[in-house]
């Protein structure tokens, strides 16, 4: 029998390889699913009530996946040109093995990176208001600042190694250091009458000239809270307050006992009034006009807890109450006696989660809120949270003057100068 030559059957034209179809489906379905079904979250408004957020911002996952796939494809091309056919282990060819594997792996890596970056942006976004960015300048210190004060040209930051004097300009620089021999420094105030610094420590109140000079012990006892004007200094240790008055060249020290531990003290320059927070209440310290009389306390309103700081504006009084947020009163609200009819203050709990310190600037209130940065609260027509700036990693103290904010940053071990 004659063997007929076998006919060679031409291969049937086939469609795209399966790996190409699978990769295309993966690169198309995942971004579209994220675009069609956008996630929503929840947050709390300024009054603490829950509200629904809008669609989350675009995480650009398609861009990241495309970039990852492109990098993977480039690696496959490099593998093709850098290797010889006989040296390719495992019979993994550049086009039928390396290219699909590296392309899909790069796309998945891009997807995971996009989701991680989007989660970080959502975690850093304020829960109330918008993300704010101010004109900022940073200056590193030898240690973290626990208290800060300022005048028109200088800033004074209290650290473990002394009071660091800083220049208050667009490019701040560290100048001299005052009180370097003291320990357990807690509070600071500036006396404009004689250009001196009042430094509160864990055992006494000290006074020293700003430029140069020796330290002088003014009052004994730990300083838990302090406020000062030109001729009067109020120092609190626990529930005991010492009020030092300088009148006509003579010094008189009076002792007043509060109902509970004094956690904050403040001198209201606009109204020339003294405020302290003690025993879950806001008290006014009435200073007598003559030396024959003693100062006295009068409760103006209940706070609901002890305040970390008290601040005053043109027509506003505010208290930073830690986890309770910020409490804001108008001056008219505090004019009536506690037994009288009083309006309820504004309590803002949405941002920040913990209120350490605060400062007024015009019709806005700025709150140092730890990891939440600096929160800006608009007071008119009614108090509302505008947003937060994360330019200070951990804002624990703040002061404002002449349109400039100085914020102590615990994470950055320094001071941040912000101009809203």
C-alpha positions as CSV (number, residue, x, y, z in Angstrom):
1,X,0.0,0.0,0.0
2,X,1.3,3.3,-0.9
3,X,1.5,5.7,1.9
4,X,-0.1,8.9,1.0
5,X,1.6,11.9,2.3
6,X,-0.3,13.2,5.3
7,X,-1.9,16.5,4.8
8,X,-0.9,19.2,7.2
9,X,-3.9,20.9,8.7
10,X,-3.5,24.6,9.0
11,X,-4.2,25.9,12.5
12,X,-7.4,27.6,13.1
13,X,-7.1,31.2,13.7
14,X,-7.7,31.7,17.4
15,X,-8.8,34.6,19.5
16,X,-6.5,36.3,22.0
17,X,-4.7,34.1,24.5
18,X,-6.6,33.3,27.7
19,X,-4.1,35.2,29.9
20,X,-4.7,38.4,27.8
21,X,-8.4,38.1,28.2
22,X,-8.1,37.5,31.9
23,X,-5.7,40.3,32.5
24,X,-7.9,42.7,30.5
25,X,-11.0,41.6,32.5
26,X,-9.1,42.2,35.8
27,X,-7.7,45.6,34.8
28,X,-11.2,46.7,33.6
29,X,-13.5,45.2,36.2
30,X,-11.7,46.3,39.4
31,X,-11.5,50.1,38.6
32,X,-15.0,50.1,37.2
33,X,-16.4,48.4,40.3
34,X,-14.8,51.1,42.5
35,X,-16.1,53.9,40.2
36,X,-19.6,52.5,40.1
37,X,-20.0,51.7,43.8
38,X,-18.3,54.6,45.6
39,X,-18.0,54.1,49.3
40,X,-19.6,56.5,51.7
41,X,-18.6,57.1,55.3
42,X,-20.0,58.9,58.3
43,X,-18.8,61.7,60.5
44,X,-20.1,63.9,63.2
45,X,-21.1,67.5,62.7
46,X,-20.1,70.5,64.9
47,X,-22.7,69.7,67.5
48,X,-21.8,66.0,67.8
49,X,-24.6,64.5,65.7
50,X,-23.9,61.9,63.1
51,X,-24.1,62.9,59.5
52,X,-23.4,61.1,56.2
53,X,-20.4,62.1,54.2
54,X,-20.4,62.4,50.4
55,X,-18.6,60.1,48.1
56,X,-15.0,59.5,49.1
57,X,-12.4,61.2,47.0
58,X,-11.1,59.5,43.9
59,X,-8.2,57.1,44.9
60,X,-6.8,57.0,41.3
61,X,-6.7,53.3,41.4
62,X,-6.8,53.0,37.6
63,X,-3.7,55.1,37.3
64,X,-1.8,53.1,39.9
65,X,-2.9,49.8,38.3
66,X,-1.8,51.0,34.8
67,X,1.5,52.1,36.2
68,X,2.1,48.8,37.9
69,X,1.2,46.8,34.8
70,X,3.5,49.0,32.7
71,X,6.4,48.4,35.2
72,X,5.7,44.7,35.1
73,X,5.7,44.6,31.3
74,X,8.9,46.6,31.2
75,X,10.5,43.9,33.5
76,X,9.3,41.2,31.1
77,X,10.9,43.0,28.1
78,X,14.1,43.4,30.1
79,X,14.0,39.7,30.9
80,X,13.7,38.9,27.2
81,X,16.7,41.0,26.2
82,X,18.9,40.2,29.2
83,X,18.6,36.4,29.0
84,X,19.4,33.8,26.5
85,X,16.8,31.2,25.3
86,X,18.8,28.3,26.8
87,X,19.3,30.0,30.1
88,X,15.6,30.6,30.9
89,X,15.0,28.3,33.8
90,X,11.7,26.4,34.1
91,X,10.9,27.0,30.4
92,X,9.2,30.3,31.4
93,X,9.2,32.4,28.3
94,X,9.2,36.1,28.2
95,X,5.8,36.5,26.4
96,X,3.8,33.5,27.5
97,X,4.9,33.4,31.1
98,X,6.9,36.4,32.4
99,X,4.8,39.1,30.7
100,X,1.3,38.0,32.0
101,X,2.7,37.2,35.5
102,X,4.6,40.5,36.0
103,X,1.8,42.6,34.4
104,X,-1.0,41.2,36.5
105,X,1.2,41.3,39.6
106,X,2.2,44.9,39.0
107,X,-1.5,45.9,38.4
108,X,-2.6,44.2,41.7
109,X,0.3,45.9,43.5
110,X,-0.8,49.3,42.1
111,X,-4.4,48.6,43.3
112,X,-3.3,47.8,46.8
113,X,-1.1,50.9,46.9
114,X,-3.9,53.1,45.7
115,X,-6.3,51.8,48.4
116,X,-3.7,52.2,51.1
117,X,-3.0,55.9,50.1
118,X,-6.7,56.6,49.9
119,X,-7.2,55.1,53.4
120,X,-4.4,57.3,54.7
121,X,-6.0,60.4,53.2
122,X,-9.3,59.6,54.7
123,X,-7.8,59.1,58.1
124,X,-6.0,62.4,57.9
125,X,-9.1,64.3,56.6
126,X,-11.0,66.3,59.3
127,X,-14.2,64.8,60.5
128,X,-15.8,68.3,60.4
129,X,-15.1,71.0,57.9
130,X,-12.3,71.0,55.3
131,X,-8.6,70.3,55.3
132,X,-6.8,73.7,55.7
133,X,-3.4,74.8,54.7
134,X,-1.8,78.0,56.1
135,X,1.5,79.7,55.4
136,X,3.9,77.8,57.6
137,X,7.4,78.0,58.9
138,X,8.9,75.4,61.2
139,X,11.7,75.7,63.8
140,X,13.1,72.7,65.6
141,X,13.8,72.9,69.4
142,X,16.0,70.7,71.6
143,X,12.9,69.4,73.3
144,X,9.1,69.7,73.0
145,X,7.4,72.9,74.0
146,X,5.0,72.5,76.9
147,X,3.9,76.2,77.1
148,X,4.3,79.2,74.9
149,X,3.9,83.0,75.1
150,X,4.7,85.9,72.9
151,X,4.9,89.7,72.5
152,X,5.0,91.8,69.4
153,X,8.5,90.7,68.3
154,X,9.5,87.6,70.3
155,X,8.2,84.1,71.1
156,X,9.0,82.2,74.3
157,X,8.8,78.4,74.3
158,X,9.1,76.5,77.5
159,X,11.1,73.3,77.2
160,X,12.9,70.9,79.5
161,X,16.2,72.7,78.7
162,X,15.0,76.3,79.4
163,X,12.9,79.0,77.8
164,X,13.9,79.3,74.1
165,X,13.5,82.8,72.7
166,X,12.5,82.9,69.1
167,X,12.2,85.7,66.6
168,X,8.7,86.3,65.3
169,X,9.2,86.8,61.6
170,X,8.6,85.0,58.4
171,X,11.8,83.0,58.8
172,X,12.1,82.5,62.6
173,X,15.4,81.8,64.2
174,X,16.3,80.7,67.7
175,X,17.9,83.4,69.8
176,X,19.0,83.1,73.4
177,X,17.8,80.7,76.0
178,X,16.5,81.9,79.4
179,X,16.1,80.0,82.7
180,X,18.3,77.1,81.6
181,X,19.1,76.2,85.2
182,X,15.5,75.6,86.2
183,X,13.7,72.3,86.2
184,X,10.1,71.1,85.9
185,X,9.1,74.2,84.0
186,X,5.4,74.3,83.3
187,X,4.0,77.8,82.6
188,X,5.2,81.1,81.2
189,X,3.9,84.7,81.0
190,X,5.3,88.0,79.7
191,X,5.3,91.1,81.9
192,X,5.2,94.1,79.6
193,X,5.6,96.5,82.5
194,X,9.2,95.7,83.2
195,X,10.0,93.5,80.1
196,X,10.5,90.3,82.1
197,X,9.5,86.7,82.0
198,X,7.4,84.9,84.6
199,X,8.3,81.2,84.7
200,X,6.3,78.7,86.6
201,X,8.0,75.5,87.7
202,X,7.1,72.5,89.9
203,X,8.4,74.3,93.0
204,X,8.2,78.1,92.6
205,X,7.4,81.1,90.4
206,X,10.5,82.8,89.0
207,X,11.1,86.1,87.2
208,X,13.9,87.1,84.9
209,X,14.5,89.9,82.4
210,X,13.9,89.0,78.8
211,X,17.3,90.1,77.5
212,X,19.7,89.3,80.3
213,X,19.8,89.2,84.0
214,X,19.5,86.8,87.0
215,X,16.6,84.8,88.1
216,X,14.6,85.9,91.1
217,X,12.2,83.7,93.1
218,X,8.9,85.4,93.3
219,X,6.5,82.9,95.0
220,X,7.0,79.5,96.5
221,X,5.0,76.4,95.6
222,X,4.3,74.5,92.4
223,X,2.6,76.3,89.5
224,X,-0.3,74.3,88.1
225,X,-2.0,77.3,86.4
226,X,-0.9,80.9,86.0
227,X,-2.2,84.2,84.5
228,X,-0.5,87.7,84.6
229,X,-1.1,91.3,83.8
230,X,1.1,94.3,84.2
231,X,1.0,94.4,88.1
232,X,-0.9,91.3,89.1
233,X,0.2,87.6,88.9
234,X,-2.2,84.8,89.7
235,X,-0.6,81.4,90.5
236,X,-2.5,78.3,91.4
237,X,-1.3,75.1,93.2
238,X,-4.1,72.6,93.5
239,X,-7.1,74.6,94.9
240,X,-4.9,77.3,96.5
241,X,-4.4,80.5,94.6
242,X,-1.7,83.1,95.4
243,X,-2.4,86.5,94.0
244,X,0.6,88.9,93.9
245,X,-0.3,92.6,93.5
246,X,2.2,95.3,93.0
247,X,0.8,98.7,94.0
248,X,2.7,101.9,94.6
249,X,6.0,100.1,94.9
250,X,4.7,97.6,97.5
251,X,3.9,94.0,97.0
252,X,1.0,92.2,98.6
253,X,0.2,88.5,98.3
254,X,-3.3,87.2,99.0
255,X,-4.4,83.6,99.2
256,X,-7.7,82.4,97.9
257,X,-8.9,78.8,98.1
258,X,-11.1,77.6,95.2
259,X,-13.8,74.9,95.6
260,X,-11.6,72.4,93.7
261,X,-8.3,72.1,91.8
262,X,-7.6,75.0,89.5
263,X,-6.8,73.6,86.1
264,X,-6.6,76.8,84.1
265,X,-6.3,80.6,84.6
266,X,-6.6,83.4,82.1
267,X,-6.5,87.2,82.1
268,X,-9.1,88.8,79.8
269,X,-7.4,91.8,78.3
270,X,-10.5,93.1,76.5
271,X,-12.6,93.3,79.7
272,X,-9.7,93.3,82.2
273,X,-11.2,90.4,84.1
274,X,-9.7,87.2,85.6
275,X,-11.0,83.7,84.9
276,X,-10.2,80.3,86.4
277,X,-11.6,76.9,85.9
278,X,-12.1,74.9,89.1
279,X,-14.5,72.2,90.3
280,X,-16.3,71.8,87.0
281,X,-17.1,75.5,86.9
282,X,-15.9,78.8,85.3
283,X,-15.1,81.3,88.0
284,X,-14.3,85.0,87.9
285,X,-11.7,86.4,90.3
286,X,-12.8,89.8,91.5
287,X,-9.8,92.0,92.2
288,X,-10.3,94.7,94.8
289,X,-9.3,98.3,94.1
290,X,-7.7,98.8,97.5
291,X,-5.1,96.9,99.5
292,X,-7.4,96.6,102.5
293,X,-9.7,94.2,100.6
294,X,-9.0,90.6,99.4
295,X,-9.8,89.1,96.1
296,X,-12.8,86.8,95.9
297,X,-14.3,84.2,93.6
298,X,-17.7,84.1,92.0
299,X,-19.0,81.3,89.8
300,X,-20.3,82.4,86.5
301,X,-21.3,79.1,84.8
302,X,-20.9,75.3,85.0
303,X,-18.4,73.7,82.6
304,X,-19.2,70.1,83.1
305,X,-15.5,69.2,83.7
306,X,-12.2,70.9,84.3
307,X,-10.9,73.0,81.4
308,X,-7.3,72.6,80.1
309,X,-7.3,76.2,78.9
310,X,-9.3,79.4,78.9
311,X,-9.2,82.1,76.1
312,X,-11.0,85.3,75.5
313,X,-11.8,87.4,72.4
314,X,-13.6,90.6,71.7
315,X,-17.0,89.3,72.7
316,X,-16.3,85.7,73.5
317,X,-15.0,83.4,76.2
318,X,-14.0,79.8,75.4
319,X,-12.8,76.8,77.3
320,X,-10.8,73.8,76.0
321,X,-12.2,70.8,77.8
322,X,-10.2,67.9,76.5
323,X,-12.5,65.1,75.3
324,X,-15.5,67.3,75.9
325,X,-14.4,69.5,73.0
326,X,-14.7,73.3,73.1
327,X,-17.2,75.4,75.0
328,X,-17.9,78.9,73.8
329,X,-19.9,81.7,75.6
330,X,-20.7,85.2,74.7
331,X,-20.0,87.7,77.4
332,X,-23.7,88.3,77.9
333,X,-24.1,84.6,78.8
334,X,-21.7,85.0,81.7
335,X,-23.1,88.2,83.0
336,X,-26.0,86.6,84.9
337,X,-25.6,84.8,88.2
338,X,-25.8,81.0,88.1
339,X,-29.2,81.2,89.8
340,X,-30.5,83.4,87.0
341,X,-31.7,82.4,83.6
342,X,-28.7,81.6,81.3
343,X,-28.5,80.7,77.7
344,X,-26.8,77.4,76.8
345,X,-23.3,77.8,75.5
346,X,-22.1,76.3,72.2
347,X,-20.3,72.9,72.6
348,X,-18.3,71.8,69.6
349,X,-17.2,68.1,69.7
350,X,-16.7,67.2,66.0
351,X,-13.1,68.4,65.8
352,X,-10.7,68.0,67.4
353,X,-11.1,64.8,69.4
354,X,-9.1,66.3,72.3
355,X,-8.8,70.1,72.9
356,X,-5.5,71.0,74.6
357,X,-5.2,74.8,74.1
358,X,-6.7,77.6,72.0
359,X,-6.3,81.2,71.0
360,X,-8.6,83.8,69.5
361,X,-7.7,85.7,66.3
362,X,-10.4,88.2,65.3
363,X,-13.7,86.4,64.8
364,X,-12.1,83.0,64.6
365,X,-11.0,80.6,67.3
366,X,-8.0,78.2,66.8
367,X,-7.7,75.1,68.8
368,X,-4.6,72.9,69.4
369,X,-6.0,69.4,69.1
370,X,-3.1,67.0,69.3
371,X,-3.0,64.6,66.4
372,X,-5.9,66.6,64.8
373,X,-3.6,69.6,64.3
374,X,-5.1,73.1,64.5
375,X,-8.8,73.4,64.2
376,X,-10.3,76.7,63.0
377,X,-13.7,77.7,64.4
378,X,-15.7,80.5,62.8
379,X,-17.6,82.5,65.5
380,X,-20.0,84.6,63.4
381,X,-22.9,84.4,62.8
382,X,-22.8,81.3,65.1
383,X,-19.8,79.1,66.1
384,X,-19.1,76.5,63.4
385,X,-16.0,74.4,62.5
386,X,-14.4,75.5,59.3
387,X,-11.7,72.7,59.2
388,X,-8.4,71.7,60.5
389,X,-4.7,72.1,59.5
390,X,-2.4,69.1,60.0
391,X,0.8,71.2,59.5
392,X,1.6,70.5,63.1
393,X,1.8,66.8,63.7
394,X,0.8,67.0,67.3
395,X,-0.4,70.4,68.4
396,X,-0.3,70.7,72.2
397,X,-0.1,74.5,72.8
398,X,-1.0,77.6,70.8
399,X,-0.8,81.4,71.0
400,X,-1.9,84.1,68.7
401,X,-0.9,87.8,68.2
402,X,-1.0,90.3,65.3
403,X,-2.4,87.8,62.8
404,X,0.2,85.1,63.5
405,X,-0.2,81.7,65.3
406,X,2.6,79.9,67.1
407,X,1.9,76.2,67.7
408,X,3.9,73.7,69.7
409,X,4.4,70.5,67.8
410,X,5.2,67.5,70.0
411,X,5.9,65.2,67.1
412,X,8.3,67.6,65.4
413,X,9.9,68.6,68.7
414,X,9.6,72.3,67.7
415,X,7.4,75.3,66.9
416,X,5.3,75.9,63.9
417,X,4.5,79.5,62.8
418,X,1.2,79.7,60.9
419,X,-0.3,82.6,59.1
420,X,-4.0,81.9,58.2
